[in-house]
Amino acid sequence: METAYDIAEIKSLVFHLGIDFENIAGNTKEEKIIELIRYCDRRKRLTDLANRINEERKNILDDITWSDE
């Protein structure tokens, strides 16, 4: 995600997932990405995150197995 998204695109990604960007901790892009993944993991939304990224970035995460368990 770090190379595929800039901070404005991360804000858009978060918006499309129905998440308030202010609820994602971190000051740098890298921190926001880490906290977004943690946020989605805690809420069992990793699949939603992966699906949205794949839609926006031509399936860059197809080789990764995600689990919301």
Biopython code that builds the backbone (N, CA, C, O; Angstrom):
import numpy as np
from Bio.PDB.StructureBuilder import StructureBuilder

atoms = [
    (1, "MET", "N", (0.819, -1.191, 0.000)),
    (1, "MET", "CA", (0.000, 0.000, 0.000)),
    (1, "MET", "C", (0.863, 1.256, 0.000)),
    (1, "MET", "O", (0.483, 2.281, -0.565)),
    (2, "GLU", "N", (1.999, 1.167, 0.623)),
    (2, "GLU", "CA", (2.835, 2.356, 0.763)),
    (2, "GLU", "C", (3.211, 2.961, -0.587)),
    (2, "GLU", "O", (3.215, 4.182, -0.748)),
    (3, "THR", "N", (3.525, 2.105, -1.550)),
    (3, "THR", "CA", (3.908, 2.626, -2.854)),
    (3, "THR", "C", (2.704, 2.814, -3.781)),
    (3, "THR", "O", (2.796, 3.541, -4.771)),
    (4, "ALA", "N", (1.596, 2.178, -3.477)),
    (4, "ALA", "CA", (0.423, 2.239, -4.345)),
    (4, "ALA", "C", (-0.496, 3.424, -4.043)),
    (4, "ALA", "O", (-1.321, 3.793, -4.879)),
    (5, "TYR", "N", (-0.362, 4.015, -2.870)),
    (5, "TYR", "CA", (-1.266, 5.080, -2.437)),
    (5, "TYR", "C", (-0.493, 6.274, -1.905)),
    (5, "TYR", "O", (0.543, 6.125, -1.257)),
    (6, "ASP", "N", (-1.016, 7.471, -2.191)),
    (6, "ASP", "CA", (-0.534, 8.649, -1.487)),
    (6, "ASP", "C", (-1.556, 8.956, -0.385)),
    (6, "ASP", "O", (-2.584, 8.284, -0.297)),
    (7, "ILE", "N", (-1.290, 9.944, 0.439)),
    (7, "ILE", "CA", (-2.140, 10.191, 1.608)),
    (7, "ILE", "C", (-3.563, 10.586, 1.189)),
    (7, "ILE", "O", (-4.523, 10.192, 1.851)),
    (8, "ALA", "N", (-3.714, 11.345, 0.115)),
    (8, "ALA", "CA", (-5.058, 11.721, -0.345)),
    (8, "ALA", "C", (-5.838, 10.482, -0.795)),
    (8, "ALA", "O", (-7.041, 10.381, -0.554)),
    (9, "GLU", "N", (-5.158, 9.556, -1.440)),
    (9, "GLU", "CA", (-5.812, 8.332, -1.882)),
    (9, "GLU", "C", (-6.173, 7.442, -0.701)),
    (9, "GLU", "O", (-7.181, 6.736, -0.748)),
    (10, "ILE", "N", (-5.379, 7.464, 0.344)),
    (10, "ILE", "CA", (-5.713, 6.707, 1.556)),
    (10, "ILE", "C", (-6.969, 7.293, 2.191)),
    (10, "ILE", "O", (-7.839, 6.550, 2.646)),
    (11, "LYS", "N", (-7.069, 8.618, 2.223)),
    (11, "LYS", "CA", (-8.278, 9.264, 2.750)),
    (11, "LYS", "C", (-9.496, 8.835, 1.950)),
    (11, "LYS", "O", (-10.551, 8.560, 2.522)),
    (12, "SER", "N", (-9.359, 8.775, 0.643)),
    (12, "SER", "CA", (-10.460, 8.347, -0.218)),
    (12, "SER", "C", (-10.808, 6.881, 0.025)),
    (12, "SER", "O", (-11.984, 6.525, 0.099)),
    (13, "LEU", "N", (-9.808, 6.046, 0.148)),
    (13, "LEU", "CA", (-10.013, 4.627, 0.437)),
    (13, "LEU", "C", (-10.795, 4.452, 1.734)),
    (13, "LEU", "O", (-11.770, 3.702, 1.791)),
    (14, "VAL", "N", (-10.357, 5.149, 2.760)),
    (14, "VAL", "CA", (-11.016, 5.079, 4.069)),
    (14, "VAL", "C", (-12.470, 5.552, 3.957)),
    (14, "VAL", "O", (-13.375, 4.928, 4.511)),
    (15, "PHE", "N", (-12.686, 6.654, 3.239)),
    (15, "PHE", "CA", (-14.041, 7.173, 3.042)),
    (15, "PHE", "C", (-14.936, 6.130, 2.382)),
    (15, "PHE", "O", (-16.066, 5.909, 2.816)),
    (16, "HIS", "N", (-14.427, 5.491, 1.329)),
    (16, "HIS", "CA", (-15.226, 4.500, 0.610)),
    (16, "HIS", "C", (-15.517, 3.260, 1.457)),
    (16, "HIS", "O", (-16.460, 2.520, 1.174)),
    (17, "LEU", "N", (-14.722, 3.037, 2.479)),
    (17, "LEU", "CA", (-14.976, 1.927, 3.402)),
    (17, "LEU", "C", (-15.931, 2.337, 4.520)),
    (17, "LEU", "O", (-16.305, 1.512, 5.354)),
    (18, "GLY", "N", (-16.323, 3.607, 4.538)),
    (18, "GLY", "CA", (-17.236, 4.086, 5.574)),
    (18, "GLY", "C", (-16.555, 4.296, 6.914)),
    (18, "GLY", "O", (-17.189, 4.200, 7.965)),
    (19, "ILE", "N", (-15.264, 4.581, 6.873)),
    (19, "ILE", "CA", (-14.480, 4.790, 8.082)),
    (19, "ILE", "C", (-14.101, 6.261, 8.158)),
    (19, "ILE", "O", (-13.716, 6.860, 7.154)),
    (20, "ASP", "N", (-14.208, 6.842, 9.345)),
    (20, "ASP", "CA", (-13.794, 8.222, 9.556)),
    (20, "ASP", "C", (-12.273, 8.273, 9.615)),
    (20, "ASP", "O", (-11.663, 7.635, 10.473)),
    (21, "PHE", "N", (-11.663, 9.020, 8.716)),
    (21, "PHE", "CA", (-10.208, 9.113, 8.644)),
    (21, "PHE", "C", (-9.614, 9.553, 9.981)),
    (21, "PHE", "O", (-8.505, 9.146, 10.330)),
    (22, "GLU", "N", (-10.331, 10.370, 10.719)),
    (22, "GLU", "CA", (-9.841, 10.845, 12.023)),
    (22, "GLU", "C", (-9.772, 9.717, 13.056)),
    (22, "GLU", "O", (-9.085, 9.849, 14.069)),
    (23, "ASN", "N", (-10.474, 8.615, 12.806)),
    (23, "ASN", "CA", (-10.420, 7.468, 13.714)),
    (23, "ASN", "C", (-9.186, 6.603, 13.478)),
    (23, "ASN", "O", (-8.922, 5.672, 14.240)),
    (24, "ILE", "N", (-8.431, 6.910, 12.422)),
    (24, "ILE", "CA", (-7.217, 6.162, 12.121)),
    (24, "ILE", "C", (-6.030, 6.944, 12.677)),
    (24, "ILE", "O", (-5.735, 8.052, 12.230)),
    (25, "ALA", "N", (-5.366, 6.357, 13.646)),
    (25, "ALA", "CA", (-4.233, 7.022, 14.300)),
    (25, "ALA", "C", (-3.055, 7.135, 13.340)),
    (25, "ALA", "O", (-3.022, 6.492, 12.291)),
    (26, "GLY", "N", (-2.102, 7.955, 13.719)),
    (26, "GLY", "CA", (-0.867, 8.079, 12.952)),
    (26, "GLY", "C", (-0.708, 9.453, 12.340)),
    (26, "GLY", "O", (-1.687, 10.127, 12.018)),
    (27, "ASN", "N", (0.544, 9.859, 12.185)),
    (27, "ASN", "CA", (0.845, 11.163, 11.607)),
    (27, "ASN", "C", (1.416, 11.062, 10.204)),
    (27, "ASN", "O", (1.227, 11.967, 9.391)),
    (28, "THR", "N", (2.102, 9.988, 9.916)),
    (28, "THR", "CA", (2.702, 9.811, 8.597)),
    (28, "THR", "C", (1.859, 8.846, 7.776)),
    (28, "THR", "O", (1.005, 8.142, 8.314)),
    (29, "LYS", "N", (2.102, 8.817, 6.474)),
    (29, "LYS", "CA", (1.386, 7.887, 5.599)),
    (29, "LYS", "C", (1.599, 6.453, 6.068)),
    (29, "LYS", "O", (0.651, 5.670, 6.127)),
    (30, "GLU", "N", (2.825, 6.111, 6.399)),
    (30, "GLU", "CA", (3.139, 4.750, 6.825)),
    (30, "GLU", "C", (2.383, 4.389, 8.105)),
    (30, "GLU", "O", (1.855, 3.283, 8.221)),
    (31, "GLU", "N", (2.330, 5.311, 9.059)),
    (31, "GLU", "CA", (1.598, 5.055, 10.303)),
    (31, "GLU", "C", (0.111, 4.893, 10.034)),
    (31, "GLU", "O", (-0.534, 4.027, 10.625)),
    (32, "LYS", "N", (-0.442, 5.719, 9.147)),
    (32, "LYS", "CA", (-1.867, 5.617, 8.811)),
    (32, "LYS", "C", (-2.181, 4.260, 8.181)),
    (32, "LYS", "O", (-3.207, 3.655, 8.492)),
    (33, "ILE", "N", (-1.312, 3.788, 7.307)),
    (33, "ILE", "CA", (-1.524, 2.486, 6.663)),
    (33, "ILE", "C", (-1.528, 1.376, 7.711)),
    (33, "ILE", "O", (-2.418, 0.526, 7.719)),
    (34, "ILE", "N", (-0.543, 1.390, 8.583)),
    (34, "ILE", "CA", (-0.462, 0.375, 9.637)),
    (34, "ILE", "C", (-1.710, 0.414, 10.509)),
    (34, "ILE", "O", (-2.301, -0.625, 10.803)),
    (35, "GLU", "N", (-2.105, 1.601, 10.917)),
    (35, "GLU", "CA", (-3.272, 1.724, 11.795)),
    (35, "GLU", "C", (-4.569, 1.390, 11.071)),
    (35, "GLU", "O", (-5.500, 0.880, 11.693)),
    (36, "LEU", "N", (-4.653, 1.665, 9.773)),
    (36, "LEU", "CA", (-5.832, 1.274, 9.004)),
    (36, "LEU", "C", (-5.955, -0.245, 8.974)),
    (36, "LEU", "O", (-7.047, -0.782, 9.159)),
    (37, "ILE", "N", (-4.865, -0.925, 8.747)),
    (37, "ILE", "CA", (-4.887, -2.396, 8.747)),
    (37, "ILE", "C", (-5.284, -2.913, 10.124)),
    (37, "ILE", "O", (-6.108, -3.822, 10.229)),
    (38, "ARG", "N", (-4.712, -2.350, 11.171)),
    (38, "ARG", "CA", (-5.079, -2.768, 12.536)),
    (38, "ARG", "C", (-6.549, -2.482, 12.820)),
    (38, "ARG", "O", (-7.248, -3.317, 13.394)),
    (39, "TYR", "N", (-7.013, -1.317, 12.422)),
    (39, "TYR", "CA", (-8.408, -0.930, 12.617)),
    (39, "TYR", "C", (-9.335, -1.947, 11.946)),
    (39, "TYR", "O", (-10.285, -2.440, 12.554)),
    (40, "CYS", "N", (-9.037, -2.248, 10.683)),
    (40, "CYS", "CA", (-9.864, -3.213, 9.948)),
    (40, "CYS", "C", (-9.781, -4.609, 10.553)),
    (40, "CYS", "O", (-10.776, -5.333, 10.577)),
    (41, "ASP", "N", (-8.620, -4.988, 11.033)),
    (41, "ASP", "CA", (-8.449, -6.293, 11.674)),
    (41, "ASP", "C", (-9.308, -6.378, 12.939)),
    (41, "ASP", "O", (-9.999, -7.374, 13.153)),
    (42, "ARG", "N", (-9.267, -5.355, 13.761)),
    (42, "ARG", "CA", (-10.065, -5.360, 14.999)),
    (42, "ARG", "C", (-11.558, -5.450, 14.724)),
    (42, "ARG", "O", (-12.307, -6.031, 15.509)),
    (43, "ARG", "N", (-11.981, -4.881, 13.620)),
    (43, "ARG", "CA", (-13.400, -4.853, 13.286)),
    (43, "ARG", "C", (-13.809, -5.915, 12.274)),
    (43, "ARG", "O", (-14.910, -5.881, 11.725)),
    (44, "LYS", "N", (-12.898, -6.862, 12.036)),
    (44, "LYS", "CA", (-13.182, -7.975, 11.106)),
    (44, "LYS", "C", (-13.529, -7.455, 9.708)),
    (44, "LYS", "O", (-14.471, -7.928, 9.073)),
    (45, "ARG", "N", (-12.738, -6.459, 9.235)),
    (45, "ARG", "CA", (-13.006, -5.852, 7.930)),
    (45, "ARG", "C", (-11.806, -5.920, 6.998)),
    (45, "ARG", "O", (-11.717, -5.150, 6.041)),
    (46, "LEU", "N", (-10.889, -6.830, 7.267)),
    (46, "LEU", "CA", (-9.726, -6.960, 6.388)),
    (46, "LEU", "C", (-10.134, -7.342, 4.971)),
    (46, "LEU", "O", (-9.537, -6.868, 4.004)),
    (47, "THR", "N", (-11.134, -8.186, 4.840)),
    (47, "THR", "CA", (-11.604, -8.582, 3.523)),
    (47, "THR", "C", (-12.168, -7.372, 2.778)),
    (47, "THR", "O", (-11.921, -7.206, 1.584)),
    (48, "ASP", "N", (-12.918, -6.538, 3.474)),
    (48, "ASP", "CA", (-13.444, -5.318, 2.858)),
    (48, "ASP", "C", (-12.303, -4.430, 2.366)),
    (48, "ASP", "O", (-12.356, -3.897, 1.258)),
    (49, "LEU", "N", (-11.288, -4.276, 3.185)),
    (49, "LEU", "CA", (-10.126, -3.467, 2.828)),
    (49, "LEU", "C", (-9.432, -4.049, 1.601)),
    (49, "LEU", "O", (-9.142, -3.325, 0.648)),
    (50, "ALA", "N", (-9.170, -5.334, 1.621)),
    (50, "ALA", "CA", (-8.480, -5.989, 0.507)),
    (50, "ALA", "C", (-9.295, -5.892, -0.779)),
    (50, "ALA", "O", (-8.742, -5.622, -1.845)),
    (51, "ASN", "N", (-10.595, -6.108, -0.685)),
    (51, "ASN", "CA", (-11.448, -6.028, -1.865)),
    (51, "ASN", "C", (-11.435, -4.627, -2.467)),
    (51, "ASN", "O", (-11.383, -4.469, -3.686)),
    (52, "ARG", "N", (-11.483, -3.617, -1.612)),
    (52, "ARG", "CA", (-11.473, -2.238, -2.105)),
    (52, "ARG", "C", (-10.133, -1.906, -2.757)),
    (52, "ARG", "O", (-10.094, -1.274, -3.813)),
    (53, "ILE", "N", (-9.050, -2.325, -2.138)),
    (53, "ILE", "CA", (-7.722, -2.084, -2.719)),
    (53, "ILE", "C", (-7.617, -2.784, -4.070)),
    (53, "ILE", "O", (-7.114, -2.203, -5.031)),
    (54, "ASN", "N", (-8.081, -4.013, -4.148)),
    (54, "ASN", "CA", (-8.038, -4.746, -5.416)),
    (54, "ASN", "C", (-8.879, -4.060, -6.499)),
    (54, "ASN", "O", (-8.494, -4.047, -7.668)),
    (55, "GLU", "N", (-10.007, -3.499, -6.116)),
    (55, "GLU", "CA", (-10.830, -2.767, -7.079)),
    (55, "GLU", "C", (-10.096, -1.535, -7.599)),
    (55, "GLU", "O", (-10.119, -1.241, -8.794)),
    (56, "GLU", "N", (-9.452, -0.830, -6.694)),
    (56, "GLU", "CA", (-8.798, 0.425, -7.057)),
    (56, "GLU", "C", (-7.451, 0.221, -7.730)),
    (56, "GLU", "O", (-7.020, 1.066, -8.515)),
    (57, "ARG", "N", (-6.781, -0.884, -7.437)),
    (57, "ARG", "CA", (-5.407, -1.078, -7.899)),
    (57, "ARG", "C", (-5.220, -2.381, -8.675)),
    (57, "ARG", "O", (-4.194, -3.049, -8.546)),
    (58, "LYS", "N", (-6.202, -2.726, -9.464)),
    (58, "LYS", "CA", (-6.108, -3.864, -10.386)),
    (58, "LYS", "C", (-5.572, -5.144, -9.738)),
    (58, "LYS", "O", (-4.630, -5.763, -10.233)),
    (59, "ASN", "N", (-6.187, -5.518, -8.635)),
    (59, "ASN", "CA", (-5.913, -6.801, -7.973)),
    (59, "ASN", "C", (-4.476, -6.973, -7.485)),
    (59, "ASN", "O", (-3.904, -8.054, -7.618)),
    (60, "ILE", "N", (-3.896, -5.928, -6.928)),
    (60, "ILE", "CA", (-2.517, -6.038, -6.432)),
    (60, "ILE", "C", (-2.389, -6.963, -5.224)),
    (60, "ILE", "O", (-1.288, -7.382, -4.870)),
    (61, "LEU", "N", (-3.509, -7.274, -4.601)),
    (61, "LEU", "CA", (-3.464, -8.135, -3.411)),
    (61, "LEU", "C", (-3.975, -9.541, -3.678)),
    (61, "LEU", "O", (-4.252, -10.278, -2.732)),
    (62, "ASP", "N", (-4.104, -9.924, -4.916)),
    (62, "ASP", "CA", (-4.642, -11.249, -5.237)),
    (62, "ASP", "C", (-3.850, -12.403, -4.637)),
    (62, "ASP", "O", (-4.415, -13.458, -4.350)),
    (63, "ASP", "N", (-2.572, -12.217, -4.448)),
    (63, "ASP", "CA", (-1.734, -13.304, -3.934)),
    (63, "ASP", "C", (-1.744, -13.404, -2.413)),
    (63, "ASP", "O", (-1.086, -14.277, -1.847)),
    (64, "ILE", "N", (-2.480, -12.522, -1.747)),
    (64, "ILE", "CA", (-2.498, -12.507, -0.281)),
    (64, "ILE", "C", (-3.793, -13.143, 0.199)),
    (64, "ILE", "O", (-4.869, -12.846, -0.319)),
    (65, "THR", "N", (-3.685, -14.014, 1.185)),
    (65, "THR", "CA", (-4.848, -14.631, 1.792)),
    (65, "THR", "C", (-5.251, -13.810, 3.020)),
    (65, "THR", "O", (-4.452, -13.603, 3.933)),
    (66, "TRP", "N", (-6.492, -13.354, 3.024)),
    (66, "TRP", "CA", (-7.007, -12.524, 4.118)),
    (66, "TRP", "C", (-7.997, -13.346, 4.927)),
    (66, "TRP", "O", (-8.677, -14.226, 4.400)),
    (67, "SER", "N", (-8.063, -13.045, 6.194)),
    (67, "SER", "CA", (-9.027, -13.721, 7.058)),
    (67, "SER", "C", (-9.589, -12.732, 8.047)),
    (67, "SER", "O", (-8.851, -11.961, 8.661)),
    (68, "ASP", "N", (-10.893, -12.756, 8.198)),
    (68, "ASP", "CA", (-11.564, -11.900, 9.175)),
    (68, "ASP", "C", (-11.915, -12.674, 10.440)),
    (68, "ASP", "O", (-12.742, -12.220, 11.231)),
    (69, "GLU", "N", (-11.311, -13.809, 10.636)),
    (69, "GLU", "CA", (-11.618, -14.637, 11.811)),
    (69, "GLU", "C", (-10.865, -14.164, 13.011)),
    (69, "GLU", "O", (-10.998, -14.741, 14.090)),
]
sb = StructureBuilder()
sb.init_structure("model")
sb.init_model(0)
sb.init_chain("A")
sb.init_seg("    ")
for serial, (resi, resn, name, xyz) in enumerate(atoms, 1):
    if name == "N":
        sb.init_residue(resn, " ", resi, " ")
    sb.init_atom(name, np.array(xyz, "f"), 0.0, 1.0, " ", f" {name:<3s}", serial, name[0])
structure = sb.get_structure()
